[in-house]
Amino acid sequence: MLGVLLALLAAAVYGAGDFVGGLAARRISVLFVVGIGQVAGLAALLLLALLLPAPGMRTADMLWGAASGVSTMVGITLLYQALATGRMSVAAPVTALSALSLPVLFAYAGGDWPGWMPTLGIALAAIAVALISREADRAGIASGSARRALGLALAAGLGIGVFYVTMKQTHSDSGLWPLVAARASSTALFAIVALGMLAHIGRATLPAATLWAWAMLSGLLDSAANALYLLSSRAAPLAVVATLTSLYPASTVVLARVLLHERLRPAQLAGLLVATVAVVLIVQG
């Protein structure tokens, strides 16, 4: 149960981070938001890693962490490109399902069988993620662009899914240091890109201090969610933890409904209901 609770909390925090980052990205380049968030998140992870015990950190753990950072960086970059190229209502759920499928297949192939009820819950959760992640389409998408966006979305999901798998390979004695290695490897590139966006911050519709605060908060929330996921993956089966964490879009859409009064589409409402059933089945198993 501890792993399940940590995974659900990770999903909630991931979704909150996406919500805050999305608010900032409406006013300034998303690359600026991600870059500043990466730096803030790295600082937070360093502090947490120093506070939490790590009696047996191994070189292999740091290498797994660095690999996950690179894969996440590639996945996020491809996702943004997919969203900019094709239909959001296709790219977003395809990326989410692709990211979910990799750890689930990896876990089942390795004999990490959670049982029939959790397996049914995982299947329902995949449907829920697809429904919740649906976004409004942009008009005028050419068929060639749509096919390219689909390929980018699949590749983006695989890049993000590698994070779930590689973090599971780290030893619990390594504490949070694998996450520090992951964030350090991704921060290097994103921070450079963010610096290149500084010239555009004066053109934003909000004060620069507000945009910096939102970007930093999104990075802090993302790092906190990463830490929760890592701890949950050490306490529960990979397939279960990755599935529950992948429900993070539910947190984003709920926050948008409560704080921004955005209307939820019928598909999203259905997705929230299916997600609730999926969580019950996974926990009962």
N, C-alpha and C positions, 0 to 999 in steps of 0.2 A: 504493500500500500504506500510506503514512503516514496518509492520510485514513481508510482502513478501520480501521487499528489505533487511531487516536484515537477513532473512532466507537464501536468495541467497548469501549474503556476508558471512554468517556462513559456507555455503557449500564451497565457494571458499577458505576460510581460513582453514577449516578442510582438504581440499584436499592438500593445500600447506604444512600443517603440516605433512601429511602422506608422501608427496614427500620428504621433508627434512629428516624425520625419516627413510624413506626407504633407502636413500643414506647412512645414518650412519649405518643402520642395515646390509648393504652389507659388512661392514668392521669389525663389532663387534657384539656381541650378541644382539639380539633385546630386551632381558630383560634389558640389560644395558641402551639401548636407552630409553625404556619406563620408567625405574626407575628414571633416571636423569631428564627426561622430566617431570615426575610427580612432583618432588621436585621444579623445576624451575617454573612450572605452578602454584603450590600452592603459591609460593612467589608472583607471579604476581597477582593472584586472591585476595590475602590478601590486596595488595596495592590498587587494583581497588575497592574492597569492602569498604575500608576506605575512598576512595575519593567520591564514589557515596552515595547518601542519602539512608537511611534505617530506616524510621520513625516508622515502626511497625513490626519489626521482631518477629516472634512467634517461640515457641519451635517446633511446628509441622513442620514449614518450614525447620528447621535444621534437623529434623528427616527424612523428605522427601529427603533432600539433601544427608544425610549419606546413606540412602537406595540406592539412585541412584549411589553413588560412589561404593558401594559394587557390585551392579549389573553390572556396567561397567567393574569393575575389573574382575569379573567372565566371562563376555562376551568376553573381549579381550583375556584372557587366553585360553578360549575354541576356539576362532578363530585361534589363533596361532597354537594350537594343530591340528585343522582341516586342516589348510594349510600344516602342516608338515606331516599329515597322508594320505590325499587323494589327489584328483585332484583339483588344484587351480581353474581351470575353472568351477568347480562345487561349491566348498566351498565358494569362494568369493561372487558370486551372490546370493547363497542361504542365506548366512549370511545377506547380504544387504536387500534382500526381506523380510526375517524373521524380521529384525529390523524395517523395514518400516511397515509391516503388523500390528504389535501390536498397535502402536499409532493410526493408521487409524481405525482399528476395535474398539478400545476403544472410539475414538471420535464419530464414527457413532452410536455405541451402546448407547452412552450418549446423542444422539440427536443433536450432533454438525454437522449439515448438511450444507456443504458449497455451494451446488447448483449442477446442472447437469454438467455444463461446467468444474468447478474445479474437479468434480468427474471423468470426462473423462480424464482431465489432470493428475490426480493422477494415474489412471490406466496406462496411457502412460508413466508416470515417472517411475512406477515400471518396465515396460519393458525396459526403457532406462537404469535404474540402473543395471539390469541383463546383458544387452549387454555391457555396459561400463566396468563392473567389471570383465569380463571374462579375465582369465589369461592363459598363456601357461601351458599345462599339463606336469607333470613329468611322465616319462615312468615307466612301471613295477609296477603299482598300483594293488595290489590284490583286489579281489571283497570284501573280508571281511573288508579290510582297507577302501575301498571306502564307504561301508555302515556305518562304524563307523564314518568316516569323515563327512558324510551327517548328521548324528545325532548330531555330535558336532557342525556343522555349524548352524543347526536349533536352538540348545540351545544357541549358541553364539549370534545369532540375537535377540533372546528373551531377553537375558541379556542386550544387547545394547538398545533394544527397551524400556525397563523399564526406562532407563534414560530419554527418550523423554516424557514418561507419568508422571513420578514422578516430573520432573521439572515444568510441567504444573500445578501441584497441589499447587505450592508455591505461596504466595501472593506477589504482586508487591511491597508492602511496605517493604519487606524483603531485597530488593536490590540484591546484588550478594552473600550474605552470605550463601544461600543454596548451591551454587557452591563451596564455601570454605569448607563447611562440606563434600560435595561429594569428593572433591579432597583430603581432609585430610584423609578420610577413605580408599581411594585407595592408597594413597602415602605410608602409613605405610608399607604395604606388598611389593610393588614394589621397594621401596627404599632399603629395606633389601636385596632383590634379586639383585639389581644393585650393591650393595657393594660387594656381592659375586662374581661379574663379573670383579672387578677391576684388579684381577690378570691376566686377559686375555688381558687387553688393550694394554700391551706392545707388543703383538704379531700381532697387527693390522697393516694394510698396510698404514695407514695415521697417522700423528702426533696425540698424545693424545689430545692436545689442540683443534685440529680440530674436533675430535669426540665428545669431551665435548661440544663444541660450537654447533654442529649440534643437539646433543641430547637435549640441553637446548632450542634451537630455536624451535624444534619440539614441546616441551612441552609448550612453550609460545604461539605458534600458536594454539595449541589445546585448551588452556585455553581461549584465545581470542575468538575462535569459540564457545566454550561453553557459554561464556558470551553473544555473539550475538544471539545464539539460545534461551537462557533463555529470553532475552529481546523480541525477535520476538514472542515467545510463549505467551507472555502477551499482544501482540498486534494483533494477528491473530488466526484463528481456528487451533487447534492442528493438524488435518489431513493435512491441507495445509502446515503448518510450517514444520512438520516432513518430508513430502514428498519432499519439496524443499531442505531441509537440506541434505536429503539422496542422493542428486545428487552430493555430494562431490567427487566421483571418477572421474567426468568429469574434475575437476580442476587438479587432479593428473596426468591424462593422457595427458592433454594439456601441463602442465609444463614439463613432460617427453619428449613430442614431441619438444617443443621449446628449452629447455635447454640441453637435452641429445640427441636430434635428433633421438629418438626412433620412429620406424614406427608404425603407428596405424593400427590395424587389421580392416578388413571391418566391423566386428561386432561392434567394438568400434566407428567407424565413423558413422555407422547407429544409434548407441546409442546416440551420441552427437546430431544428427539431431532430433531424437525422443524426446530427453530432451528439445530441443529448442521449439518444438511444444507444449510439455507438459507445459512448463513455460508460454507460451503465453495463453494457455487455462485457466490456473489457474489464471493468472493476469486479463484476460478479465472477468472472473466470479466474 
